[in-house]
Amino acid sequence: MSKNKDSKERQREDALRSLDRVGAESETIAGSTFVRMADRAKGHMSAADKNEDDQIEVWGTRIGRGAGLVFAIGLVIYLVVTYL
């Protein structure tokens, strides 16, 4: 009977260690995903994908993307105020 208890206790400890390890890894993955998404959005809004030799194209892209963001936020506010 004692052997069975030791085996179950060892399995329980292994399971708890595994859960702790998975919990730590998921926090790291979630954090790195958030950072990656934020960097991608920052690059998109700053027109990092455009040719930097043509400053007019870069600024036009930045202005257009900024205006689109302002329009989208305004639209969401309008819809919330109107329908809720």
Secondary structure as GFF3:
##gff-version 3
##sequence-region A 1 84
A	DSSP	alpha_helix	2	45	.	.	.	ID=ss1
A	DSSP	alpha_helix	55	83	.	.	.	ID=ss2
###
